[in-house]
Amino acid sequence: MDIETETNDNSGTEYFNINSPADSGFYGAGEVETGSLPDEIPTEIFSGAVPDKTAEDYFGGTYENPFIRVEESEEYKKLEKEYKEYRTKKVLAKIDGLITGLESAADIRNDFRKLSQEARAKVVTLPCLIPAAKRQLPQIVKIETLIDYPYGGGSRKAVLCEIREASRQKASVAVCLNLSDFSSGNTHPLEKKLKTLKKLSGKVSVTPMFPVCTMGSDKATRLALIIKLMKFEKVKLVLDKASDIGKTADAVKIFYDTLGEQCPVEVVGEISTAEDAETLFNAGADRIITTDYRTLSRQRLDGLDV
């Protein structure tokens, strides 16, 4: 690095003229008025590199080569790692594991145990697995159960019975409602079911849930308006093998645009890639509940915006 002293012809002010060679390891050069600097200061201060010490610390003592490339700084690498971990944890906090009971009894116990070790605030499962969940999970972990998942269509008596049992077990409830009656344009049967759920909300937390596979944009819009009028606290949409991610994201966006943040939209289903999760979050999903939470949690999630 070459340093020359020059005098401005107009003002008479003396300057350091620093010419930084391309291979010097620094970014650029510049001119600095000599009167504004201490008598003894390394010329690297003018290189454009960012110091790992403050100017006050530097001028108060002598440090060996404190100015290095930012991206090569150990402190920078440490902060970058911590930030990625923070971003990943922030995304994982919006993802719940769904245990459906399709595995063996031993695998189910292990799943509940692992979720407990991860200190999750909530675990989602089916009504028949609530006792197993309560045995494996600490009391501070909330349990939510999905009734009539994934397509709905169960009898009113059976659904009410499972809701009462979940209430006795102190679990919150999401009930999947079949949209076959709704497809004909007759909204009364569905509205009647929703009113029943709304009445039960005073005794147990009940959330309506709808399968996306039988839902077009027009039906999604009408459903969202009904949910808004009935003032439910949240709503769930089911993404299954018959539903593509684009169609589900479209439905999420319609619900989000209609309901706003006052009634969060959650998506339940087989969501296993960071790309699918990002698509749903970008569409307005507040949470994701997935049977493939193990696969999803192993992927890089720090780039997702939630």
N, C-alpha and C positions, 0 to 999 in steps of 0.2 A: 504494500500500500504506500503510495507516494503522497507526501504532504508538502505543500508549498505555502508560503505566506505572500499574499498579494494585498495591494492597497487600492481601494476604489478611488478613481481619479476625481470623482465629483465630491465625495464626502470626506475623503481622507481616512475612512475607517479601514482598519486592518482586518483581513479575513484569513482563515485557514482554507486552503483549497485542497480537498481530499480526493484523490483519484484512486478509486478502488478497482484493482484488476479483476477480471472475470473469474479467476480461480481463487480469489482470496477467501471465499466462504461467506461473504457478506452480500447484502442486497443494496447495491447502488452507492452513490457518493453524494456530497453536498457541500454547501458553504455555511459556515457558522462564524458569527462575529466573535473575535478573540476576547473582547472585553466582557462577554457574558459567561465565560468559562473559568474554572480554576486553573492555576498555573500548570499543574501536572494532572493530566487526564488522558487515558488511552484514546488513541484516535478511533478505536472501534466504536466509540459512542456515536459517531456520525454515520455509521454504516447502514443504519436502517434496521438492524437486528433488534429484537426485543430482549431486554435484560431479564435475568431471573432475580435481580435485586432492584429495589427502588432506587431512584436517583439520590434520595436522602441517605439511604444506607451506603450507597456506593461512595458518595463524596465524604462520608464520615470515616472511611477506612479503605484498606487496600484488599482487593479480592483478585484471585487468580483466574483469569479468563472468564468473567461472569457473563459475557455476551456470546450467545450461541444461537444457532438456527432454532426457531420456535419448535418446528416439528421434530427436532432431534433432542429436545429437552426432556429429561427424565420426569421433571415435574409436569410438563405438558402431557406426556404419555400417561402418567398416573391420573391426572384430571380427566383425560379423555376416557380412560377405562372406567373411572367412577361415574362419569356422566352416562356412558352406555349402560352400565349396570342400573343406574337410576331410571333411565328411559325404559329398560326392559321390565323392571319391577312395576313401573307405572302401567305398562300395557298388561302385564300378567294380573294386576289388580282388577282389570276389567274383564278377565276371562275366568269363568267357573267351569269346574269339571262336572260332567254328567255321568253318573254311574247307573246303568240300565239293568244290571243283573244278568247280562248275557254270558258273563264269564263264570268260571267255577267259583264255589264258595270261598276257596282259599284266595283266589285272585281278587274277589270283592273285598275281603278283609284287608288284603294288602293295599288295595286302592284307597280305602278309607284311611288306613294307617298312614299312607304317604301323604294324602291330603292334609291329615292332621299335623304331620311334621312340617309341612309347608306353611303352617299357620294361616290357612285360608279363613276368611271371615264367614264364608258360606259354602255349603256343598249341596248339589242338586241331585236328587235321585227319584226313584219311583216309590209309590206307597208301600209296596211289599218289603222294601229295603230300609224303611225308616228305623225299625228296631235295631238292625245291624249297624246302621249309621250312628245311632245313639250310643251303642256299646263301644264303638271304635273311636268316636270323636269326643273331644272335650266339650263341656257344656257351653263354653263361650262361642262355639261354632254354630252358626244358624243353619238349619236344614230346610230346604225347600223341596217340595215334591210335585211332580208333574202327573196330573190325572188325565187319563184317556189319551196319553201321548202315543203316537204322533198325529193321528188323524181325527180323533174325537169320534162321536157316534155312539158312545155308550149310553145305557139307559139312565134316565134321570135318577131313579132310585139308587143305582149302583154308584153314580157320581156323588150324590149327596152323602151316601154312606162313607165313601172314602174321604170326603171333605171333613166329616165329623170325626173320623179316626185320626186324620192329620191334625185337626185342631186339638184333640186330646193329647197327641204326642208333641204339641207345641211346635208344629212345623207350618211354615207358610205354604200356600197352595197356588198352582197355576193349572187352570182347567182348559184343555183343548176342546174347541167347539167346531163341530163339523159344519161346513158351509154349503151342504147340498141343498138345503131349503132356501138358502140365500141366493143361490144361482138363478132361481126363477124370478127374482125381483121381489119376492115376498119377504119383507124384513121382519114380520111379526114374530115368527117362531124364535128367531135368533135374539130379538130384543127381549122376549120373555125369559130366555135363558140368562141373558146378561143382567136383567133386573133381579133374577133369583140370586146370582152371584153377588150383585151389589148389596143385597139385603144381608148376605152372609158376611160381608166385609167387616161388619161391626164386631164379629166374634173371632174371625180368623182372616189373615191377609190373603185375599183371593185376587188372582190376576187372570184375565182372559187371554187365551192363546189360540192362534189361528194357523192352519196349514197353508203355506204359500202356493203349493202345487195346484190348488183349485181357485187361485185368486188372480184376477186380472187387474189392470189399473183402475177400471171403473169401480169394481167391487172393493178394491183397497181404499179408494177415496170415500165411498159410502160407509165402509166399516170404521174408518178413522173418524168420520164425523159423528157416528153413533157413540163411539168410545169417548169422544170429547164431550158430547152432550151429557153422558152419564157420569162424567168426571171420575173415571178410573185413574188410579195413581200410576199405573204402568201397563204395558201390553207386550205380549210375546208373539213372535212369528216363528214358525217351524220351517227350517230348511232341511229337506230330506233328499233322498236319491232321485226323486222325481222332479226336484226343483233345481234349476241352475242358479249359479251365484248372481248372474246379472238380473234375473227376474226377481230374486230375493232382495237385491240391493235397490231395485226400482220400488218395490213395495215398502221397504224401510224408508226410503226418501219421501214417499207419499205420506206415510204415517208421521214422519218427523216434521215435514212441512206443515201438516195439519195440526198436530198436537203440540209442537214446540218442545221445550225442555221441561214443561210442567208434567208431562206424561212420557217418561223415557221408553224407548223401544229396545227390546232385547231380542236377540236371535238365538234360537235353539237348534242344534243339529250336528251333522258330521262336518265340522270345519277343521281342517288339518293343515292348511298352509298359511303362511304369513300374508301372501298375496290376497287370499280370500278374506282373511280377517281385516286387512287394510281396506279392501273394497267395501265391506260392511260398515266399518267405522267411518269411512269417508262419506257414506250415504246417510249417516246419522244414527247408527246403532250405538246405544249407550253401553251395552254389555253383550258378551258372547258366552253362550253356554254350550259346550261341545263335548261329545263323546270321545273325541281325539285330542283331549287337552294335553296328554303326554307328548304326542307328536308335535303339537303346536308349540308347546313350551320349550322344546329343544331347538326351535328355529330362531333366527335372528329377528328380534322384535323391536330393537331400539330405534329403528327408523320410522315406526308407526306413530301417527299423530292421534292421540286420544284425549 
